[in-house]
Amino acid sequence: MNVVLGVSSGIAIYKAVDLLSKMRKEGWDVQVIMTENAAKLVSPVVFSAVGNCRVFTDTYEIESGWIIHTELSKWADVFVVAPATANTIAKLANGFADNLLTTTALAFQKSSKIIVPTMNTRMYENPVTVDNLKRIQQLGWYVLEPESGHLACGEVGKGRYPDNEKIIEFIKIIVSEKPLAGRRILVTAGPTQEEIDPVRFISNHSSGKMGYAIARVAKMLGAQVCLVSGPTCLTVPYFLDEVVFVRSANEMYHEVLERAGGYDILIMCAAVADYAPSSRSAGKIKKIEDKLILELVKTPDILAALGQRKKGNQIVVGFAAETEHVVENAIEKLVKKNIDVIVANDVSEAMGKDTNHVYIISRNKAVVEVEGTKDEVAKELLLRICENFC
Ligand code: PMT
């Protein structure tokens, strides 16, 4: 993907260097345009070195008949302005073309135009900026709202530059095809924790990566997504429609069952504890006896409950984490729990890893083997569900 990164002179400009680096890691081909004032804050050499790319600042720099603004505007698939100052936004909203960035933007005709406004809160909230932001959206620009918090000027308010990971995700969502548009998907992820006393719990090694990948990719492919997550150390995917945090299997059961009716596709990827202590000690259990025997009771089976209650065209997808006879055991679960699809994986290849090796099994027992990063596996799974059921 070809990206033009337009950089104007917000104080957050140093973060745009890292954005460029992250764009490069995504494998995108990037060229940079800096305004004259931006080039006073950070040398174009820094951007050029980090992005291993060309950096343009001057409209009148002619190279053997190559007219920069028309050529770059044709070359780019995506035009991102980060940071976008109030001044640059005002120009873009009103068709000014008085520097290379605004001139190229005016010549850029594709729909993937994105600005990341960052500025002092009072400038951001000034009615003229508010109007310009409205206008720029009417002109087809996507605006990634700034965050609230401490600003470089020492004030606190809205205007902060968002995380670069969030900007990258925003771009990906905008440019992705949307085969899941109109679909509502609920995903569970992560482990559950079953408390023994105020200090200890029973849990498992699920990191949440597989479930989070499904939620993130489903959003990218256009679905409305609710993520119900057990405790994880991961950053929650940006731009999801609802995120519900739970701890125990019981909590997950109630949160999922309460919402399930409102979703077309339910994907139960969480590693829900099968057993929980029959009671939780109010105080910390003392280390007195040589042996401690815990009584465990079965937790409610969320997937089985969904399989029992599913109505109409609702699709219920389960996962099966196995250590042996992976496909056979998964098929047994598919049948027993009355679900549409089961994704079988070997614990040793799946838990905590960034990659996975799965078998996607449907009711007619057709088995499709997929291996790759968890994002790749998630995409393949979602596209197959969409192709076969939607
Ligand atoms: O989180 P990661 O580190 O990325 O690892 C991913 C994963 C290995 C956790 C994931 O790919 C996976 O296999 N998830 C399912 C884990 C599991 O609980 O498998 P199971 O075979 O024990 O359960 C079968 C299905 O029943 C699962 O969909 C599970 O969500 C569901 N279940 C289980 C128990 C219970 N009380 N209620 C349930 O709904």
Boltz pocket constraint, residues with backbone or C-beta under 6 A from the ligand:
constraints:
  - pocket:
      binder: B
      contacts: [[A, 190], [A, 191], [A, 205], [A, 206], [A, 207], [A, 208], [A, 209], [A, 210], [A, 211], [A, 249], [A, 268], [A, 269], [A, 270], [A, 271], [A, 272], [A, 273], [A, 274], [A, 299], [A, 300], [A, 301], [A, 302], [A, 303], [A, 304], [A, 317], [A, 318], [A, 319], [A, 320], [A, 321], [A, 322], [A, 333], [A, 343], [A, 345], [A, 347], [A, 350], [A, 351], [A, 352], [A, 353]]
      max_distance: 6.0
